[in-house]
């Protein structure tokens, strides 16, 4: 059932709590920060979200696999871990398991990529305790004098704006606390320095520990792929840096935020399930369709988001399927085929019609032509189908389509 296209918000109130990873995007000292601040904030609001694409879900799954590989100590444990995580998280799209959304070759490649990354991590973790010996804390279980805690929720106790996030591992022994975060990639820049956003995230966890009154030594540890591991003390300098970020963000809390000042269209758009509400994305995407940005051309398979919108110039019914042709905002023509009658039905009882504006998000591209404008949403093989396709409708335009088509 197609819904009416929601109006992109131009202003909104900031959230009263954020995780250290999201707040880290606002780090004022990071130059050339390419992350979208709007995505970090708007995801905390109850706006209608797009269904995640299979590639976005697979990316999240791979990230979880690699971050969880610290649990194992031998290569023989990697495959059972992979199966365990799939079962635990039960990744499905509209009732279809994630494996069915890909070809066997694609799935094997992802699995092998996980194995390559995970093997580099085996034996690098400082603790050799088995998973069975780790306490399983309740949501707000207080820390004991000593113990090793996995997936521990840390939340700042102060009124007003709150920092809250789940620590991968928290180890307490006597007067020493170590907070560890596991990353799927490298945590060190080519210069040998820690990546500022990751360092800032860990410093924020250290700040939460301080706010809970934990005064003894606090150590922060980042464990990335390969040998990219760093440990440092949460000293006065690190605490001042973390407080600076919190104070920097608190300036936002007393005002409505301008969407235009926060959004940053780019690679983050591909995995953003709120991009249909981003005014900047709607402006720049038609330019990408004509002239793909450099990051989309260089990436092996990412490409630009598989979205299109425009005015319907024709709807053809053949073999129980529908084919729609669109006149895009950039003046190009596009064809979307393989649509069912149910997919064209609007929530007001009508159906999409010629002259109407329509938006199509999460189409599926042929990976051999990742920047194509033509799509088939119901391919012969499961991995060729647009499982997470979302369609919105707009008003019917009273324009001379024949003249527009001739000029295009």
SEPA-640891 format. One record per residue (C-alpha): residue number from 1; residue in three letters; x, y, z. Coordinates in steps of 0.25 Angstrom, whole numbers, plus 5000, padded with zeros to 4 digits. Each point is the difference from the previous one (the first is absolute). Example, Ala and Ser with C-alpha at 12.3 -4.5 7.8 and 13.67 -1.06 7.14 Angstrom:
REM residues 2
(r 1; ALA; (5049; 4982; 5031))
(r 2; SER; (5006; 5014; 4998))
This chain:
REM residues 408
(r 1; UNK; (5000; 5000; 5000))
(r 2; UNK; (5006; 5013; 4995))
(r 3; UNK; (5000; 5012; 5010))
(r 4; UNK; (5000; 5015; 4997))
(r 5; UNK; (5014; 5006; 5000))
(r 6; UNK; (5003; 5006; 5013))
(r 7; UNK; (5005; 5014; 5000))
(r 8; UNK; (5015; 5001; 5004))
(r 9; UNK; (5001; 5007; 5014))
(r 10; UNK; (5008; 5013; 4999))
(r 11; UNK; (5002; 5002; 5015))
(r 12; UNK; (4999; 4990; 5012))
(r 13; UNK; (5004; 5000; 5015))
(r 14; UNK; (5012; 4992; 5003))
(r 15; UNK; (4999; 4987; 5009))
(r 16; UNK; (5003; 5001; 5015))
(r 17; UNK; (5009; 4988; 4999))
(r 18; UNK; (5010; 4994; 4990))
(r 19; UNK; (5010; 4989; 5000))
(r 20; UNK; (5015; 5003; 5000))
(r 21; UNK; (5001; 4995; 4986))
(r 22; UNK; (4990; 5010; 4995))
(r 23; UNK; (5004; 5011; 5008))
(r 24; UNK; (5015; 4998; 4995))
(r 25; UNK; (4995; 5005; 4986))
(r 26; UNK; (4999; 5014; 5007))
(r 27; UNK; (5014; 5000; 5004))
(r 28; UNK; (5004; 5015; 4997))
(r 29; UNK; (5015; 4997; 4999))
(r 30; UNK; (4999; 4990; 4988))
(r 31; UNK; (5003; 5006; 4987))
(r 32; UNK; (4993; 4996; 4987))
(r 33; UNK; (4990; 4992; 5008))
(r 34; UNK; (4992; 4993; 4988))
(r 35; UNK; (4989; 4994; 5009))
(r 36; UNK; (4986; 5005; 4999))
(r 37; UNK; (4996; 5007; 5014))
(r 38; UNK; (4985; 4999; 4995))
(r 39; UNK; (5000; 4985; 4999))
(r 40; UNK; (5006; 4999; 5014))
(r 41; UNK; (4989; 5008; 5006))
(r 42; UNK; (4988; 4998; 4992))
(r 43; UNK; (5000; 4985; 5002))
(r 44; UNK; (4997; 5002; 5015))
(r 45; UNK; (4986; 5006; 4996))
(r 46; UNK; (4988; 4992; 4996))
(r 47; UNK; (5000; 5003; 4985))
(r 48; UNK; (4995; 4989; 4990))
(r 49; UNK; (5012; 4993; 4996))
(r 50; UNK; (5004; 4993; 4987))
(r 51; UNK; (5001; 4985; 5000))
(r 52; UNK; (5015; 4996; 5001))
(r 53; UNK; (5006; 4995; 4987))
(r 54; UNK; (5006; 4986; 5000))
(r 55; UNK; (5014; 5006; 4998))
(r 56; UNK; (4998; 5010; 5012))
(r 57; UNK; (4996; 4988; 5008))
(r 58; UNK; (5011; 4991; 4995))
(r 59; UNK; (5010; 5012; 5004))
(r 60; UNK; (4994; 5000; 5014))
(r 61; UNK; (5001; 4985; 5001))
(r 62; UNK; (5015; 5000; 4995))
(r 63; UNK; (5003; 5011; 5010))
(r 64; UNK; (4994; 4992; 5012))
(r 65; UNK; (5007; 4987; 4995))
(r 66; UNK; (5014; 5007; 5000))
(r 67; UNK; (4997; 5008; 5013))
(r 68; UNK; (4996; 4986; 5007))
(r 69; UNK; (5012; 4993; 4995))
(r 70; UNK; (5008; 5004; 5012))
(r 71; UNK; (4992; 4989; 5008))
(r 72; UNK; (5008; 4989; 4993))
(r 73; UNK; (5014; 4995; 5001))
(r 74; UNK; (5001; 4990; 4989))
(r 75; UNK; (4996; 5000; 4985))
(r 76; UNK; (4991; 4988; 5003))
(r 77; UNK; (4991; 5009; 5008))
(r 78; UNK; (4997; 5010; 4989))
(r 79; UNK; (4990; 4992; 4991))
(r 80; UNK; (4991; 4996; 5013))
(r 81; UNK; (5001; 5015; 5004))
(r 82; UNK; (4995; 5004; 4986))
(r 83; UNK; (4988; 4991; 5001))
(r 84; UNK; (4997; 5004; 5014))
(r 85; UNK; (5000; 5014; 4997))
(r 86; UNK; (4990; 4998; 4988))
(r 87; UNK; (4991; 4992; 5009))
(r 88; UNK; (5001; 5010; 5011))
(r 89; UNK; (4997; 5012; 4992))
(r 90; UNK; (4990; 4993; 4990))
(r 91; UNK; (5003; 5010; 4989))
(r 92; UNK; (4988; 5000; 4991))
(r 93; UNK; (4993; 5009; 4989))
(r 94; UNK; (4985; 4998; 4999))
(r 95; UNK; (5001; 4986; 5005))
(r 96; UNK; (5012; 4996; 4991))
(r 97; UNK; (5013; 4996; 5006))
(r 98; UNK; (5012; 5009; 4997))
(r 99; UNK; (5007; 4989; 4992))
(r 100; UNK; (4988; 4999; 4991))
(r 101; UNK; (5002; 5014; 4996))
(r 102; UNK; (5014; 4998; 4994))
(r 103; UNK; (5005; 4990; 4990))
(r 104; UNK; (5009; 4988; 5006))
(r 105; UNK; (5012; 5007; 4994))
(r 106; UNK; (4997; 5013; 5007))
(r 107; UNK; (4998; 4993; 5013))
(r 108; UNK; (5012; 4992; 4999))
(r 109; UNK; (5008; 5013; 4997))
(r 110; UNK; (4995; 5007; 5013))
(r 111; UNK; (5002; 4988; 5008))
(r 112; UNK; (5015; 4999; 4995))
(r 113; UNK; (5002; 5014; 5003))
(r 114; UNK; (4995; 4998; 5014))
(r 115; UNK; (5010; 4989; 5002))
(r 116; UNK; (5012; 5008; 4995))
(r 117; UNK; (4997; 5011; 5009))
(r 118; UNK; (4997; 4991; 5012))
(r 119; UNK; (5012; 4991; 4999))
(r 120; UNK; (5009; 5013; 5001))
(r 121; UNK; (4993; 5002; 5014))
(r 122; UNK; (5002; 4986; 5006))
(r 123; UNK; (5009; 5000; 5012))
(r 124; UNK; (5002; 5015; 5000))
(r 125; UNK; (4990; 5003; 5012))
(r 126; UNK; (5006; 5002; 5013))
(r 127; UNK; (4991; 4991; 5008))
(r 128; UNK; (5000; 4985; 4999))
(r 129; UNK; (4988; 4998; 5008))
(r 130; UNK; (4989; 4991; 4994))
(r 131; UNK; (4986; 5006; 4996))
(r 132; UNK; (4994; 4991; 5011))
(r 133; UNK; (5008; 5007; 5011))
(r 134; UNK; (4994; 5014; 4996))
(r 135; UNK; (4989; 5006; 5009))
(r 136; UNK; (4987; 5002; 4992))
(r 137; UNK; (4995; 5013; 5007))
(r 138; UNK; (4986; 5005; 5000))
(r 139; UNK; (4997; 5014; 4994))
(r 140; UNK; (5005; 5008; 5011))
(r 141; UNK; (5008; 4990; 5009))
(r 142; UNK; (5010; 5007; 5008))
(r 143; UNK; (5015; 4997; 4998))
(r 144; UNK; (5006; 4991; 5010))
(r 145; UNK; (5014; 5002; 5006))
(r 146; UNK; (5005; 4991; 4989))
(r 147; UNK; (4995; 4993; 4988))
(r 148; UNK; (5000; 5000; 4985))
(r 149; UNK; (4987; 5005; 4994))
(r 150; UNK; (4995; 4998; 4985))
(r 151; UNK; (4990; 5009; 4993))
(r 152; UNK; (4999; 5009; 5012))
(r 153; UNK; (4990; 5012; 5000))
(r 154; UNK; (5007; 5013; 5005))
(r 155; UNK; (4991; 5012; 5002))
(r 156; UNK; (5003; 5014; 5006))
(r 157; UNK; (4993; 5002; 5013))
(r 158; UNK; (4999; 5015; 4999))
(r 159; UNK; (4986; 5007; 4997))
(r 160; UNK; (4998; 5007; 4986))
(r 161; UNK; (5008; 4995; 4988))
(r 162; UNK; (5005; 4985; 5002))
(r 163; UNK; (5011; 4992; 4994))
(r 164; UNK; (4996; 4985; 4999))
(r 165; UNK; (5006; 4989; 4992))
(r 166; UNK; (5004; 4985; 5001))
(r 167; UNK; (5014; 4997; 5003))
(r 168; UNK; (5006; 4988; 4993))
(r 169; UNK; (5008; 4996; 5012))
(r 170; UNK; (5002; 5006; 5014))
(r 171; UNK; (5010; 4994; 5009))
(r 172; UNK; (5001; 5004; 5015))
(r 173; UNK; (5012; 4995; 5009))
(r 174; UNK; (5002; 5007; 5013))
(r 175; UNK; (5003; 5015; 4997))
(r 176; UNK; (5001; 4999; 4985))
(r 177; UNK; (4989; 5000; 4989))
(r 178; UNK; (5003; 4997; 4985))
(r 179; UNK; (4989; 5003; 4990))
(r 180; UNK; (5002; 4993; 4987))
(r 181; UNK; (4993; 5002; 4986))
(r 182; UNK; (5002; 4991; 4989))
(r 183; UNK; (5000; 5005; 4986))
(r 184; UNK; (4999; 4993; 4986))
(r 185; UNK; (5010; 5009; 4993))
(r 186; UNK; (5013; 5006; 5003))
(r 187; UNK; (5000; 5010; 5012))
(r 188; UNK; (5013; 5007; 4996))
(r 189; UNK; (5003; 5011; 4989))
(r 190; UNK; (5012; 4998; 4991))
(r 191; UNK; (5007; 5011; 5008))
(r 192; UNK; (5000; 4990; 5012))
(r 193; UNK; (4989; 5008; 5008))
(r 194; UNK; (4987; 4995; 5005))
(r 195; UNK; (4988; 5003; 4991))
(r 196; UNK; (4994; 5013; 5007))
(r 197; UNK; (4986; 4995; 5000))
(r 198; UNK; (5003; 4987; 5006))
(r 199; UNK; (5009; 5006; 5011))
(r 200; UNK; (4989; 5010; 5003))
(r 201; UNK; (4990; 4989; 5001))
(r 202; UNK; (5008; 4992; 5011))
(r 203; UNK; (5003; 5013; 5007))
(r 204; UNK; (4985; 5002; 5002))
(r 205; UNK; (4999; 4987; 5006))
(r 206; UNK; (5011; 5003; 5010))
(r 207; UNK; (4992; 5013; 5003))
(r 208; UNK; (4988; 4992; 5004))
(r 209; UNK; (5008; 4992; 5009))
(r 210; UNK; (5005; 5012; 5007))
(r 211; UNK; (4986; 5006; 5001))
(r 212; UNK; (4996; 4987; 5007))
(r 213; UNK; (5011; 5003; 5011))
(r 214; UNK; (5010; 4990; 4995))
(r 215; UNK; (5013; 5008; 5004))
(r 216; UNK; (5011; 4989; 4999))
(r 217; UNK; (5008; 4998; 4987))
(r 218; UNK; (4992; 4998; 4988))
(r 219; UNK; (5006; 4995; 4987))
(r 220; UNK; (4994; 5000; 4986))
(r 221; UNK; (5003; 4990; 4990))
(r 222; UNK; (4997; 4999; 4985))
(r 223; UNK; (5002; 4987; 4993))
(r 224; UNK; (4999; 5000; 4985))
(r 225; UNK; (5003; 4991; 4988))
(r 226; UNK; (5014; 4994; 5000))
(r 227; UNK; (5010; 5006; 5010))
(r 228; UNK; (4993; 5014; 5001))
(r 229; UNK; (4998; 5000; 5015))
(r 230; UNK; (5002; 5012; 5009))
(r 231; UNK; (4998; 5002; 5015))
(r 232; UNK; (5001; 5013; 5007))
(r 233; UNK; (4997; 5006; 5014))
(r 234; UNK; (4988; 5008; 5002))
(r 235; UNK; (5007; 5012; 5005))
(r 236; UNK; (4997; 5014; 5003))
(r 237; UNK; (5003; 5004; 4986))
(r 238; UNK; (4990; 4989; 4994))
(r 239; UNK; (4990; 5004; 5010))
(r 240; UNK; (5001; 5015; 4996))
(r 241; UNK; (4999; 4996; 4986))
(r 242; UNK; (4987; 4992; 5002))
(r 243; UNK; (4993; 5010; 5008))
(r 244; UNK; (5003; 5010; 4989))
(r 245; UNK; (4993; 4992; 4990))
(r 246; UNK; (4988; 4998; 5010))
(r 247; UNK; (5000; 5015; 5002))
(r 248; UNK; (5001; 5003; 4985))
(r 249; UNK; (4987; 4991; 4998))
(r 250; UNK; (4992; 5006; 5011))
(r 251; UNK; (5000; 5013; 4993))
(r 252; UNK; (4991; 4993; 4990))
(r 253; UNK; (4990; 4996; 5011))
(r 254; UNK; (4994; 5014; 5002))
(r 255; UNK; (4996; 5002; 4986))
(r 256; UNK; (4993; 4994; 4988))
(r 257; UNK; (5010; 4994; 4990))
(r 258; UNK; (5001; 5004; 4985))
(r 259; UNK; (5000; 4988; 4992))
(r 260; UNK; (5008; 5007; 4989))
(r 261; UNK; (5011; 5003; 5009))
(r 262; UNK; (5001; 4985; 5005))
(r 263; UNK; (4998; 4992; 4987))
(r 264; UNK; (5012; 4995; 4992))
(r 265; UNK; (4996; 4992; 4988))
(r 266; UNK; (5011; 4990; 4996))
(r 267; UNK; (5004; 4985; 5003))
(r 268; UNK; (4991; 5000; 5013))
(r 269; UNK; (4988; 5002; 4991))
(r 270; UNK; (5001; 4985; 4995))
(r 271; UNK; (4997; 4994; 5014))
(r 272; UNK; (4991; 5011; 5005))
(r 273; UNK; (4986; 4995; 5002))
(r 274; UNK; (4995; 5015; 5002))
(r 275; UNK; (5005; 5006; 4987))
(r 276; UNK; (4986; 5002; 4994))
(r 277; UNK; (4999; 5010; 5011))
(r 278; UNK; (5013; 5008; 4996))
(r 279; UNK; (4997; 5012; 4992))
(r 280; UNK; (5015; 5001; 4996))
(r 281; UNK; (5000; 4986; 4995))
(r 282; UNK; (4987; 5002; 4992))
(r 283; UNK; (5008; 5012; 4993))
(r 284; UNK; (5013; 4994; 4997))
(r 285; UNK; (4996; 4985; 4997))
(r 286; UNK; (4995; 5004; 4985))
(r 287; UNK; (5014; 5006; 4998))
(r 288; UNK; (5006; 4987; 5004))
(r 289; UNK; (4991; 4993; 4990))
(r 290; UNK; (5006; 5008; 4989))
(r 291; UNK; (5014; 5001; 5005))
(r 292; UNK; (5004; 4990; 5011))
(r 293; UNK; (5009; 5005; 5011))
(r 294; UNK; (5014; 4995; 5001))
(r 295; UNK; (4998; 4992; 5012))
(r 296; UNK; (4989; 4992; 4993))
(r 297; UNK; (5009; 4997; 4988))
(r 298; UNK; (5012; 4996; 5008))
(r 299; UNK; (4992; 4990; 5009))
(r 300; UNK; (5000; 4986; 4996))
(r 301; UNK; (4985; 4998; 5001))
(r 302; UNK; (4994; 5011; 5009))
(r 303; UNK; (4995; 5010; 4989))
(r 304; UNK; (4990; 5011; 5003))
(r 305; UNK; (4987; 4996; 5007))
(r 306; UNK; (4991; 4992; 4991))
(r 307; UNK; (4989; 5011; 5000))
(r 308; UNK; (4992; 5007; 4990))
(r 309; UNK; (4988; 5010; 4999))
(r 310; UNK; (4993; 5008; 4990))
(r 311; UNK; (4988; 5002; 4992))
(r 312; UNK; (4993; 4987; 4994))
(r 313; UNK; (4999; 5001; 4985))
(r 314; UNK; (4994; 4986; 4998))
(r 315; UNK; (4996; 4988; 5006))
(r 316; UNK; (4999; 4987; 4992))
(r 317; UNK; (4994; 4987; 5005))
(r 318; UNK; (5005; 4987; 4994))
(r 319; UNK; (5001; 4986; 5005))
(r 320; UNK; (4994; 5003; 5013))
(r 321; UNK; (5011; 5010; 5003))
(r 322; UNK; (5001; 5015; 4998))
(r 323; UNK; (5011; 5009; 4994))
(r 324; UNK; (5001; 5015; 5004))
(r 325; UNK; (5007; 5010; 4993))
(r 326; UNK; (5005; 5013; 5007))
(r 327; UNK; (5004; 5014; 4996))
(r 328; UNK; (5011; 5003; 5010))
(r 329; UNK; (5003; 5013; 5006))
(r 330; UNK; (5013; 5001; 4992))
(r 331; UNK; (4992; 4998; 4987))
(r 332; UNK; (5004; 4986; 4998))
(r 333; UNK; (4991; 4988; 4997))
(r 334; UNK; (4999; 4988; 5009))
(r 335; UNK; (4993; 4986; 4999))
(r 336; UNK; (4996; 4992; 5012))
(r 337; UNK; (4994; 4986; 4997))
(r 338; UNK; (4995; 4988; 5007))
(r 339; UNK; (4990; 5007; 5009))
(r 340; UNK; (4988; 4994; 5005))
(r 341; UNK; (4986; 5006; 5001))
(r 342; UNK; (5001; 4999; 5015))
(r 343; UNK; (5012; 5008; 5000))
(r 344; UNK; (4993; 5011; 4992))
(r 345; UNK; (4988; 5002; 5009))
(r 346; UNK; (5000; 5012; 5009))
(r 347; UNK; (4995; 5001; 5014))
(r 348; UNK; (4988; 5009; 4995))
(r 349; UNK; (4995; 4989; 4992))
(r 350; UNK; (5005; 5005; 4987))
(r 351; UNK; (5011; 4995; 4991))
(r 352; UNK; (5013; 5007; 4994))
(r 353; UNK; (4996; 5007; 4987))
(r 354; UNK; (5006; 5008; 4989))
(r 355; UNK; (5004; 5014; 5003))
(r 356; UNK; (5002; 4996; 5015))
(r 357; UNK; (5013; 5003; 5008))
(r 358; UNK; (5006; 4987; 5006))
(r 359; UNK; (5012; 4996; 5008))
(r 360; UNK; (5007; 4987; 5000))
(r 361; UNK; (5010; 4996; 5011))
(r 362; UNK; (5009; 4988; 5001))
(r 363; UNK; (4998; 4995; 4986))
(r 364; UNK; (5010; 4989; 4996))
(r 365; UNK; (5012; 5002; 4990))
(r 366; UNK; (5007; 4991; 4991))
(r 367; UNK; (5014; 5000; 5006))
(r 368; UNK; (5006; 5000; 4987))
(r 369; UNK; (4994; 5014; 4997))
(r 370; UNK; (4999; 5006; 5014))
(r 371; UNK; (4996; 5014; 4996))
(r 372; UNK; (4989; 4996; 4990))
(r 373; UNK; (4987; 5007; 5000))
(r 374; UNK; (4991; 4988; 4996))
(r 375; UNK; (4996; 4990; 5009))
(r 376; UNK; (4993; 4986; 5001))
(r 377; UNK; (4994; 4998; 5014))
(r 378; UNK; (4996; 4986; 4998))
(r 379; UNK; (5012; 4993; 4995))
(r 380; UNK; (5000; 4985; 4997))
(r 381; UNK; (5009; 4997; 5011))
(r 382; UNK; (4998; 5004; 5015))
(r 383; UNK; (5012; 5008; 5001))
(r 384; UNK; (4995; 5008; 4988))
(r 385; UNK; (4987; 5005; 5006))
(r 386; UNK; (4998; 5013; 5007))
(r 387; UNK; (4996; 4994; 5014))
(r 388; UNK; (5000; 5013; 5007))
(r 389; UNK; (4993; 5009; 4989))
(r 390; UNK; (4993; 5012; 5006))
(r 391; UNK; (4991; 5009; 4991))
(r 392; UNK; (4993; 5013; 5003))
(r 393; UNK; (4990; 5008; 4992))
(r 394; UNK; (4998; 5015; 4998))
(r 395; UNK; (4991; 5009; 4993))
(r 396; UNK; (4996; 4998; 4985))
(r 397; UNK; (5007; 5011; 4992))
(r 398; UNK; (4992; 5008; 4990))
(r 399; UNK; (5011; 5001; 4990))
(r 400; UNK; (5001; 4997; 4985))
(r 401; UNK; (5008; 4987; 5001))
(r 402; UNK; (5002; 4998; 4985))
(r 403; UNK; (5007; 5014; 4999))
(r 404; UNK; (5009; 4996; 5012))
(r 405; UNK; (5003; 4987; 4994))
(r 406; UNK; (5004; 5006; 4986))
(r 407; UNK; (5009; 5011; 5007))
(r 408; UNK; (5007; 4988; 5008))
